Amino acid sequence: MKINSENLIKKLNEKWKGVNCPYCQSSEWTVDTSIVTPIEIGEKKEMKLGGRFQPLIPVSCRNCGNTVFINGLILGCLDDIENEIKSEGENGEEK
């Protein structure tokens, strides 16, 4: 799975339309090219690895560093995701 950078920038420009940072009011953002995901912590403070995940793309304010995470699936800017989901379903794994 990888980010389609051209599609990501296009979608952000369509949906954000002049969004300023809520902390410093800057309108300058930088988009990371990596996909990250939160890790679930169990009741006994152990990290739970495996299973479903959210493919999140960090977007940071260039002035103060405030960072938000954009869900790449919802925004529709991940390449090959449909093929990966189909192949997981065919292998009997959870979709």
Helices and strands as residue ranges (DSSP letters): E 2-3, H 5-16, E 29-31, E 40-41, E 47-48, E 56-61, E 67-71, H 72-75, E 78-79, H 81-90
